[in-house]
Amino acid sequence: MLTDPTQIWTRPDGYVITTDKAHLEIETVYQFLHHDSYWVKGISRVLVEKSVENSSLCYGIYQGNPTEEGEYKQVGFARVVTDFVRYAWLGDVFVLPDHRGKGLSKWLMGIIVEHPYLKGVSFHLGTQDAHTLYQQFGFQPLANPENRLARPLDLSVVSKAYENKK
């Protein structure tokens, strides 16, 4: 497993992105995914926690710097699941509504696709409404989609696996 130290990026307007999972406000991520996302609406907090824990990289966007003294608030998130060689999946990307329109999504995507171990890796994602954002960063419709298969998500089955581990 890749064990590079966590990274941090700061903008002049006070927004910060870091890959340090210790600063993630899981409640913020859970509330957005559970209530506001179209892709996993209704997901349990336990499954959000496990998805973060098991992801290769998580990116938190903050208003304020979570690594310094003072106030900060998480305003966005993305996670990457990857082998750091051939394949990466980008998911759970969001910026809270009050912070949209400030270029945070573009800044985040630029940071993700420029990661030294992700630069040339084949990236996949699903989106209903952000095609133009992702296309700016080299994402394209699938070539030969007839050769691709997917097994649909069943949160009830996944939940049972974690309930049995209690």
Residue pairs with C-beta under 8 A, 6 or more apart in sequence:
1 56
2 56
2 84
2 117
4 117
6 18
6 19
6 20
6 21
7 18
7 19
8 16
8 17
8 18
8 19
8 20
8 65
8 67
9 16
9 17
9 18
9 107
9 111
10 16
10 65
11 107
13 102
14 63
14 64
14 65
15 61
15 62
15 63
15 75
15 102
15 104
15 107
16 61
16 62
16 64
16 65
16 66
16 67
16 72
17 59
17 60
17 61
17 62
17 107
17 108
17 111
18 59
18 60
18 62
18 66
18 67
19 57
19 58
19 59
19 60
20 60
20 66
20 67
21 52
21 53
21 58
23 60
23 62
23 66
23 67
23 74
24 52
24 58
24 60
24 74
24 77
25 60
25 73
25 74
26 45
26 48
26 49
26 52
28 74
28 77
28 96
29 48
29 52
29 74
29 77
29 92
30 43
30 45
30 48
30 49
32 77
32 94
32 96
33 40
33 41
33 43
33 48
33 92
33 94
34 40
34 41
34 42
34 43
34 44
34 45
34 48
35 41
36 94
37 43
37 92
37 94
38 128
39 91
39 92
39 126
40 92
40 153
40 155
42 155
43 155
44 155
44 159
46 159
46 162
47 155
47 158
47 159
47 162
50 162
51 79
51 92
52 58
52 79
54 81
55 79
55 80
55 81
56 80
56 81
56 82
56 84
56 88
57 79
57 80
57 82
57 112
57 115
58 77
58 78
58 79
58 80
59 76
59 77
59 78
59 79
59 80
59 108
59 111
59 112
60 66
60 74
60 76
60 77
61 74
61 75
61 76
61 77
61 95
61 99
61 104
61 108
62 72
62 73
62 74
62 75
63 72
63 73
63 75
63 99
64 70
64 71
64 72
64 73
65 72
66 72
66 74
75 95
75 96
75 98
75 99
75 104
76 94
76 95
76 96
76 99
76 104
76 105
76 108
77 92
77 93
77 94
78 90
78 91
78 92
78 93
78 94
78 108
78 112
79 90
79 91
79 92
80 88
80 89
80 90
80 91
80 112
80 118
81 88
81 89
81 91
82 88
82 89
82 117
82 118
82 121
84 117
84 118
84 121
85 121
86 121
86 122
87 121
87 122
87 124
88 118
88 121
88 122
88 123
88 124
89 123
89 124
89 125
90 112
90 123
90 124
90 125
91 125
91 126
93 105
93 108
93 125
93 130
95 104
95 105
95 108
105 130
105 133
106 133
106 136
109 133
109 134
109 136
109 137
110 137
112 118
113 119
113 123
113 137
113 138
123 138
123 139
125 134
125 139
127 134
142 148
